[in-house]
Amino acid sequence: MGEVKVNALSGVSVKIGRGEVVSIMGPSGSGKSTLMNIIGCLDRPTSGTYYLDDQLVSNMTDDQLASVRNKKVGFVFQNFNLLSRSTAVINVELPLRYAGITEKRREKAVRALESVGLGGRLNHKPTELSGGEQQRVAMARAIINNPSMILADEPTGNLDSKSGREIMDLLLNLNKEFGTTLIIVTHDPKIAKQTKRVIELYDGLVKGKKKK
């Protein structure tokens, strides 16, 4: 920031196995967002290495990172990030459009929406859906390309408790049925308890790790 250097992450070393269910926790400013952006191939570390599916991605170009993101990572955000003027099925089709896939695109989007219980809401726009339904659309969009990893950033943060439980059940079921790696960034200890492992960050460090 200007002449001030901020180390958002400092010596973090983390390994997440295929099929794991992991939560990342920590106070504001601990480095969660930076770690999430690196894991999701939205950003590159200024030093160090990151491997995804045994592929070195930390040195890739923006275009290469975009390709890896589209094929291997599904995102679920707190604020849903849906196109407000587009129907549910069009929102879900987006990753396929970006990937240049035209064959059976609509059919695949419909199946994804049906899998999250929204087969009857295909042509509804986000403003015509509840918060829980919008998050289900976001989940259908996240799984449309059969990613090896789902990265969920506070996925229940804007939902009531019932909708939140339903979304968590859907996420955990993806892991159970398909072995999808599930990484959840959360402030909620109740959500973290449902994961198999918790990675705690403080001041850019994994709790228990010391700066060199």
C-alpha positions as CSV (number, residue, x, y, z in Angstrom):
1,M,0.0,0.0,0.0
2,G,2.0,2.9,-1.3
3,E,5.5,2.6,0.3
4,V,4.2,0.3,3.0
5,K,4.8,-3.4,2.5
6,V,2.1,-5.8,3.9
7,N,2.8,-9.5,4.1
8,A,-0.7,-10.9,4.0
9,L,0.7,-14.4,4.2
10,S,4.1,-15.1,5.8
11,G,5.6,-18.6,5.5
12,V,2.3,-20.5,5.2
13,S,2.8,-24.2,4.4
14,V,-0.4,-26.2,3.9
15,K,-1.2,-29.5,2.2
16,I,-4.8,-30.5,1.5
17,G,-5.4,-34.0,0.3
18,R,-7.8,-35.0,-2.5
19,G,-11.3,-35.5,-1.1
20,E,-10.6,-33.7,2.2
21,V,-13.2,-31.5,3.9
22,V,-11.4,-28.5,5.4
23,S,-12.3,-25.2,6.9
24,I,-10.1,-22.1,7.1
25,M,-10.7,-19.8,10.0
26,G,-9.2,-16.7,11.4
27,P,-10.0,-13.1,12.4
28,S,-10.3,-10.2,9.9
29,G,-6.8,-9.4,8.5
30,S,-5.4,-12.9,9.2
31,G,-4.8,-13.6,5.5
32,K,-7.9,-15.8,4.8
33,S,-8.9,-14.0,1.7
34,T,-5.4,-14.0,0.3
35,L,-5.0,-17.7,0.9
36,M,-8.4,-18.4,-0.6
37,N,-7.5,-16.3,-3.7
38,I,-4.3,-18.3,-4.1
39,I,-5.9,-21.7,-3.6
40,G,-8.7,-20.7,-6.1
41,C,-6.1,-19.6,-8.7
42,L,-7.5,-16.0,-8.6
43,D,-4.1,-14.7,-7.5
44,R,-0.4,-15.8,-7.6
45,P,1.9,-15.8,-4.6
46,T,4.8,-13.3,-4.7
47,S,7.1,-16.2,-3.7
48,G,6.8,-19.8,-2.9
49,T,5.0,-22.5,-4.8
50,Y,1.4,-23.8,-5.2
51,Y,0.5,-27.2,-6.7
52,L,-3.0,-28.1,-7.7
53,D,-3.6,-31.7,-8.7
54,D,0.2,-32.1,-8.9
55,Q,0.4,-29.2,-11.4
56,L,2.5,-26.2,-10.6
57,V,0.1,-23.2,-11.0
58,S,1.9,-20.5,-9.0
59,N,3.9,-19.4,-12.0
60,M,1.1,-19.5,-14.6
61,T,0.0,-16.6,-16.7
62,D,-3.5,-15.0,-16.1
63,D,-4.9,-16.9,-19.1
64,Q,-3.5,-20.2,-17.8
65,L,-4.9,-19.6,-14.4
66,A,-8.3,-18.8,-15.8
67,S,-8.3,-22.1,-17.7
68,V,-7.3,-24.1,-14.5
69,R,-10.0,-22.2,-12.5
70,N,-12.7,-23.1,-15.0
71,K,-11.8,-26.8,-15.1
72,K,-10.8,-27.6,-11.6
73,V,-12.3,-25.1,-9.1
74,G,-15.9,-24.4,-8.3
75,F,-16.7,-21.2,-6.3
76,V,-19.5,-20.6,-3.9
77,F,-19.5,-17.0,-2.5
78,Q,-21.4,-15.4,0.4
79,N,-23.0,-12.9,-1.9
80,F,-24.0,-15.5,-4.5
81,N,-22.5,-13.4,-7.4
82,L,-25.3,-14.1,-9.8
83,L,-26.1,-12.1,-12.9
84,S,-29.3,-10.3,-11.8
85,R,-30.9,-10.0,-15.2
86,S,-30.3,-13.6,-16.2
87,T,-32.3,-16.7,-15.4
88,A,-31.1,-19.4,-13.0
89,V,-30.3,-21.8,-15.9
90,I,-28.3,-19.1,-17.8
91,N,-26.3,-18.3,-14.6
92,V,-25.5,-22.0,-14.3
93,E,-24.4,-22.2,-17.9
94,L,-21.8,-19.5,-17.6
95,P,-18.7,-21.8,-16.8
96,L,-19.6,-23.9,-19.8
97,R,-19.8,-20.8,-22.0
98,Y,-16.4,-19.6,-20.8
99,A,-15.0,-23.0,-21.5
100,G,-16.3,-22.9,-25.1
101,I,-18.6,-25.9,-24.5
102,T,-21.8,-25.8,-26.7
103,E,-22.8,-29.5,-26.7
104,K,-25.7,-30.2,-24.4
105,R,-25.0,-27.0,-22.4
106,R,-28.6,-26.3,-21.5
107,E,-29.2,-29.9,-20.6
108,K,-26.2,-30.0,-18.3
109,A,-27.3,-26.8,-16.6
110,V,-30.8,-28.2,-16.0
111,R,-29.4,-31.4,-14.5
112,A,-27.2,-29.3,-12.2
113,L,-30.1,-27.3,-11.0
114,E,-32.2,-30.4,-10.5
115,S,-29.4,-31.9,-8.4
116,V,-29.8,-29.0,-5.9
117,G,-33.6,-29.1,-5.9
118,L,-34.3,-26.2,-8.3
119,G,-35.7,-28.1,-11.2
120,G,-38.9,-26.0,-11.0
121,R,-37.1,-22.7,-10.9
122,L,-35.0,-22.8,-14.1
123,N,-36.3,-19.6,-15.6
124,H,-36.5,-17.5,-12.4
125,K,-34.2,-14.6,-12.1
126,P,-32.2,-14.0,-8.8
127,T,-34.7,-11.3,-7.7
128,E,-37.4,-13.9,-7.9
129,L,-35.6,-16.4,-5.7
130,S,-35.0,-16.6,-1.9
131,G,-31.5,-16.3,-0.5
132,G,-31.3,-20.0,0.0
133,E,-32.4,-20.6,-3.6
134,Q,-29.9,-18.1,-4.9
135,Q,-27.1,-20.0,-3.1
136,R,-28.4,-23.2,-4.6
137,V,-28.1,-21.7,-8.1
138,A,-24.5,-20.7,-7.2
139,M,-23.8,-24.2,-6.1
140,A,-25.2,-25.6,-9.4
141,R,-22.9,-23.2,-11.2
142,A,-20.0,-24.4,-9.1
143,I,-20.5,-28.1,-9.9
144,I,-21.4,-27.7,-13.6
145,N,-17.8,-28.6,-14.8
146,N,-17.3,-31.4,-12.3
147,P,-14.5,-29.6,-10.5
148,S,-12.0,-31.4,-8.3
149,M,-12.4,-28.8,-5.7
150,I,-15.2,-26.6,-4.3
151,L,-14.0,-23.4,-2.6
152,A,-16.8,-21.9,-0.5
153,D,-16.3,-18.4,1.1
154,E,-18.8,-17.9,4.0
155,P,-21.4,-19.9,2.0
156,T,-24.1,-19.6,4.7
157,G,-23.2,-16.1,5.9
158,N,-26.2,-14.4,4.3
159,L,-28.7,-17.2,5.0
160,D,-31.1,-18.0,7.8
161,S,-30.2,-21.0,9.9
162,K,-32.5,-23.5,8.0
163,S,-31.2,-22.5,4.6
164,G,-27.7,-22.5,6.0
165,R,-28.1,-26.1,7.1
166,E,-29.5,-27.1,3.8
167,I,-26.6,-25.6,1.9
168,M,-24.0,-27.3,4.2
169,D,-25.8,-30.6,3.7
170,L,-25.6,-30.2,-0.1
171,L,-21.9,-29.3,0.1
172,L,-21.0,-32.2,2.3
173,N,-23.1,-34.5,0.1
174,L,-21.0,-33.5,-2.9
175,N,-17.9,-34.7,-1.0
176,K,-19.6,-37.9,0.1
177,E,-21.0,-38.8,-3.3
178,F,-18.2,-37.6,-5.7
179,G,-15.1,-37.2,-3.5
180,T,-15.0,-33.5,-4.3
181,T,-12.4,-31.7,-2.2
182,L,-14.3,-29.1,-0.1
183,I,-12.6,-26.0,1.4
184,I,-14.8,-23.7,3.4
185,V,-13.7,-20.2,4.6
186,T,-15.8,-19.4,7.6
187,H,-16.1,-17.4,10.8
188,D,-18.7,-19.8,12.2
189,P,-17.5,-22.5,14.6
190,K,-20.6,-24.5,14.0
191,I,-19.7,-24.7,10.3
192,A,-16.1,-25.5,11.1
193,K,-17.2,-28.4,13.3
194,Q,-18.8,-30.1,10.3
195,T,-15.4,-30.3,8.5
196,K,-12.7,-32.9,9.1
197,R,-9.9,-30.4,9.7
198,V,-9.6,-26.7,10.6
199,I,-6.8,-24.5,9.4
200,E,-6.5,-21.5,11.7
201,L,-4.7,-18.3,10.4
202,Y,-3.4,-15.5,12.6
203,D,-1.4,-12.6,11.1
204,G,-0.6,-14.4,7.9
205,L,0.6,-17.6,9.7
206,V,-1.0,-21.0,10.3
207,K,-1.6,-21.3,14.1
208,G,1.2,-23.0,15.7
209,K,3.7,-22.2,13.0
210,K,6.5,-19.8,13.8
211,K,8.1,-17.2,11.5
212,K,11.6,-18.2,10.3
